[in-house]
Amino acid sequence: MPGSWRTKPASSNSNKAAIASEGDATRYFTRFGFAPASSQAMLQALAGSFLAEFLRQRPDELARLRILSLDISNDGVIMR
């Protein structure tokens, strides 16, 4: 897996952007308001995607990641 990767907002209903990272990338994203989130919340937001199924089948990979979330409900950029 890459050092960090980003998902698009999981859905327009959740109004959150999710990021999972390894290493020092977490510090960078927290400067912009991202807060820790649970891996279960991320897996629910990505339900049905290849990435969610990949991580469910490989709990060791999921355990290495630091999950962050950003509430974007007030940004006015949500496309429906």
C-alpha positions in Angstrom: 0.0 0.0 0.0 1.2 3.5 -0.6 2.3 5.8 2.2 -1.0 7.6 2.2 -4.1 7.6 0.1 -7.4 9.5 0.0 -10.9 8.5 -0.7 -13.5 10.8 -2.2 -16.4 11.7 0.1 -18.0 8.3 0.9 -21.4 9.6 0.0 -23.2 12.9 -0.1 -25.2 11.7 2.9 -22.3 11.2 5.2 -20.6 14.5 4.3 -17.2 13.3 5.3 -13.9 12.8 3.6 -11.9 9.8 4.8 -8.1 9.4 4.7 -6.0 6.5 5.8 -2.3 7.0 6.1 0.9 5.5 7.4 3.7 7.4 9.1 4.1 11.1 9.2 1.3 11.9 6.8 -1.2 11.9 9.7 0.4 15.0 11.3 0.1 16.8 8.0 -3.7 16.1 7.6 -4.5 17.0 11.2 -3.3 20.5 10.5 -6.2 20.9 8.2 -8.9 19.7 10.6 -8.9 15.9 10.1 -9.6 14.0 13.3 -9.1 10.4 14.2 -11.9 8.0 13.2 -12.5 4.3 13.7 -11.6 1.7 11.1 -15.2 0.5 11.4 -16.6 3.9 10.4 -14.3 4.0 7.4 -15.3 0.4 6.3 -19.0 1.3 6.6 -18.5 4.5 4.6 -16.7 2.5 1.9 -19.0 -0.5 2.0 -19.2 -2.3 -1.3 -16.0 -1.0 -2.6 -12.9 -3.0 -3.6 -10.9 -1.2 -0.9 -13.3 -2.1 1.9 -13.3 -5.7 0.9 -9.5 -5.7 0.5 -9.1 -4.4 4.1 -11.7 -6.7 5.6 -9.8 -9.7 4.2 -6.4 -8.3 5.5 -6.9 -7.1 9.1 -3.1 -6.7 9.4 -3.1 -4.1 6.7 -6.0 -2.3 8.3 -4.3 -2.3 11.7 -1.3 -0.4 10.2 -3.4 2.5 9.0 -4.3 5.6 10.9 -7.8 6.6 9.9 -8.8 10.2 9.8 -12.1 11.9 8.9 -13.0 15.5 8.0 -16.6 16.8 8.3 -17.3 18.7 5.0 -21.0 19.2 5.5 -20.7 23.0 5.7 -18.3 23.4 2.8 -21.0 23.9 0.2 -19.1 21.7 -2.3 -21.2 18.5 -2.0 -22.4 17.4 -5.5 -25.6 15.5 -5.5 
